[in-house]
Amino acid sequence: MMNDRVPERDLSRLAVPRWGRLVETGDRYEPYRLVDADGAVVAPVAVFFQELLAAGKAAATVRSYGMDLLRWWRPVNCTMSQS
């Protein structure tokens, strides 16, 4: 019997630059790219996005994960200041 479960990925090990942005490509096979501050594609994230698409996830899911990845690594300036 086949198992339709997608293997879990530990996103805590995914290397993401501190500064970057999510770029919409208009390509249905690569709808979004996460790029660093210099505009270079973040390779580990590109692989993750391809895995999501291969598992049948929608482009909106890829966008959602991309936005989450950016949010997770953004500095929180207002709560990190020292007194």
Backbone as a ProteinNet text record, in pm:
[ID]
protein_1_A
[PRIMARY]
MMNDRVPERDLSRLAVPRWGRLVETGDRYEPYRLVDADGAVVAPVAVFFQELLAAGKAAATVRSYGMDLLRWWRPVNCTMSQS
[TERTIARY]
83.5	0	88.8	56.3	136.4	96.2	192.6	170	180.9	76	74.6	133.5	185	241.2	367.5	380.1	500.6	596.1	723.4	817.3	827.2	839.7	849.8	988.9	995.3	1123.3	1144.7	1265.9	1301.2	1347.3	1256.7	1288	1386.6	1409	1504.7	1647.1	1670.1	1803.2	1819	1717.6	1720.9	1791.4	1898.6	1975.9	1909.9	1874.3	1808.9	1884.9	1911.8	1984	1902	1971.9	1902.9	1817.4	1865.2	1791.5	1760	1639.8	1599.7	1455.5	1407.7	1268.3	1216.8	1086.8	1021.1	981.6	1020.6	996.5	899.4	794.3	700.6	758.1	761.8	827.2	731.3	605.8	512.9	527.3	619	644.1	570.3	483.5	404.7	489.5	608.3	696.9	790.6	798.8	874.9	806.3	691	610.5	675.3	759.5	824	968.8	1051.2	1191.8	1220.8	1296.5	1345	1487	1511.9	1643.7	1703.7	1837.6	1906	1913.9	1985	1992.9	2054.7	2139.5	2203.9	2121.6	2008.5	1923.5	1955	2046.9	2082.3	1980.1	1943.4	1847.6	1908.5	1830.6	1874.4	1848.4	1954.7	1944.2	1867.7	1894.7	1820.7	1669.5	1631.3	1488.8	1429.2	1505.6	1458.5	1428.9	1514.7	1492.3	1366.4	1350	1231.9	1105.1	1106.2	989.9	958.4	1060.2	1038.4	976.6	1020	961.8	814.7	781.9	641.5	556.9	605.3	531.6	520	627.9	626.3	527.1	502.7	407.7	263.8	245.7	111	59.2	147.1	104.4	83.2	-7.9	-40.3	66.9	70.3	163.7	140.7	16	-14.7	52.5	67	135.8	283.9	342.4	483.7	503.5	414.4	423.2	412.5	319.6	300	425.1	483.7	607.3	720	728.8	832	819.3	697.5	674.7	707.1	670.9	702.4	852.7	925.9	1071.5	1133.9	1087.3	1139.3	1108.1	989.2	947.5	1028.1	1056.1	1127.1	1267.1	1331	1469.9	1485.3	1378.3	1387.1	1419.8	1507.9	1534.5	1413	1393.1	1280.9	1341.7	1357.8	1428.8	1361.9	1230.6	1163.5	1171.2	1185.4	1190	1331.8	1427.8	1563.4	1655.8	1606.4	1692.4	1726.2	1848.4	1892.9	1874.2	1840.6	1820.7	1943.3
-116.6	0	124	221	342.7	441.2	512.1	613.6	749.9	831.4	962.8	1072.7	1036.6	1137.6	1196.8	1326	1396.8	1396.5	1363	1363	1501.7	1504.5	1631.7	1690.6	1821.4	1890.2	1975.7	1969.4	2051	2186.7	2284.4	2416.2	2493.4	2448.8	2517.7	2502.7	2407.1	2386	2453.1	2520.8	2586.2	2721.2	2740	2864	2971.2	3080.5	3192.5	3319.1	3405.8	3528.8	3622.2	3708.1	3802.7	3898.9	3941.6	4036	3970.3	3986.7	3931.2	3965.8	3908.2	3934	3816.9	3810.1	3708.4	3772.2	3707.7	3761.6	3671.1	3730.2	3655.2	3648	3526.1	3507.5	3503.8	3464.7	3446.5	3310.6	3228.6	3094.6	2992.6	2913.2	2820.2	2709.7	2684.6	2582.1	2636.8	2766.5	2833	2967.1	2963	3085.1	3192.8	3151.3	3247.5	3207.7	3309.4	3288.1	3371.8	3315.1	3392	3433.9	3563.9	3615	3690.9	3695.5	3767.5	3916	3991.9	4137	4176.5	4089.8	4117.8	4068.9	4004.6	3954	3812.7	3745.1	3606.6	3510.9	3409.4	3309.9	3232.7	3211.1	3131.7	2985	2912.6	2777.5	2678.9	2670.6	2574.1	2599.7	2725.4	2759.7	2723.7	2743.3	2706.2	2556	2476.4	2331.5	2299.8	2365.7	2345.1	2380.8	2494.2	2534.4	2431.2	2375.8	2273.8	2147.9	2111.8	1996.7	2020.2	2141.4	2173.5	2157.6	2212.5	2202.4	2058.2	1981	1839.9	1759.3	1804	1736	1779.1	1865.2	1906.7	2029.7	2100.3	2221.8	2334.9	2425	2538.5	2646.8	2733.3	2846.4	2934.1	2945.9	3025.2	2966.4	2834.9	2771.1	2805.1	2803.1	2839.5	2983.6	3073.4	3213.2	3224.5	3152.3	3156.6	3111.7	3000.1	2953	3054.1	3114.8	3214.5	3333.7	3382.3	3494.7	3455.6	3333.4	3286.4	3278.3	3226.9	3216.4	3354.4	3451.2	3587.2	3640.9	3617.9	3667.8	3603.9	3474.6	3403.5	3457.1	3508.1	3550.8	3701.5	3775.1	3921.1	3959.1	4056.1	4101.1	4174.6	4158.7	4226.4	4341.1	4453.6	4566.5	4622.7	4631.8	4696.7	4616.5	4486.2	4406	4360	4384.5	4337.1	4445.7	4565.9	4674.2	4652.8	4693.1	4679	4811.8	4804.5	4928.2	4959.6
0	0	0	-83.1	-94.4	14.6	61.5	163.2	96.3	103.4	39.4	127.5	240.9	330.5	271.6	285.7	243.7	362.1	338.7	450.9	513.4	644.6	714.2	694.2	691.8	677.2	801	854.9	970.5	919.4	919.5	865.9	952.9	1075	1160.8	1107.8	1020.2	962.2	825.7	780.4	650.2	664	588.5	595.4	509.8	573	505.5	541.2	442.3	472.5	561.3	632.6	720.7	640.5	523	439.4	306.7	263.1	134.9	105.5	-1.8	-39.3	-121.2	-131	-210.8	-343.6	-454.2	-587.9	-662.1	-717.1	-800	-941	-1000.3	-1129.6	-1247.7	-1224.2	-1334.3	-1402.3	-1353.1	-1407.5	-1320.7	-1380.8	-1298.5	-1236.9	-1292.9	-1237.1	-1129.4	-1120.2	-1014.4	-987.2	-920.7	-905.6	-818.4	-724	-634.3	-611.6	-589.6	-553.1	-429.6	-339	-225.8	-261.7	-263.1	-300.4	-183.4	-181.3	-74	-108	-27.3	-44.7	-178.8	-234.4	-362.5	-481.3	-455.5	-562.9	-606.3	-535.8	-568.7	-506.6	-582	-533.9	-417	-312.4	-197.1	-232.7	-266.8	-321.8	-233.2	-101.9	-20.1	-21.1	-26.6	-29.4	-164.9	-272.5	-406.1	-413	-352.5	-348.5	-268.9	-155.1	-71.8	-148.5	-219.5	-298.5	-406.8	-471.8	-574.1	-513.3	-393.1	-325	-293.2	-252.5	-224.8	-351.4	-462	-588.4	-634.8	-620.4	-660.4	-576.7	-454.2	-366	-393.9	-495.3	-532.7	-461	-392.5	-321.4	-421.4	-388.5	-474.8	-464.1	-565.2	-564.1	-441.1	-398.1	-278.9	-154.4	-149.3	-37.4	-40	-159.5	-174	-127.2	-168.4	-126	25.2	83.7	228	303.4	258.8	322.3	304	185.5	161.3	253.7	270.3	360.9	505	542.7	678.1	700.2	601.1	614.5	632.4	558.3	574.9	713.7	761.2	892.7	1005.6	993.6	1100.3	1122	1018	1030.6	1035.8	1040.5	1050.5	1195	1213	1350.6	1406.4	1533.3	1599.5	1679.4	1614.4	1673.9	1797.1	1796.3	1909.9	2039.2	2030.9	2153.9	2187.6	2098.9	2121.7	2179.5	2195	2243.6	2390.3	2423.3	2562.6	2633.7	2760.3	2838.6	2918.6
[MASK]
+++++++++++++++++++++++++++++++++++++++++++++++++++++++++++++++++++++++++++++++++++

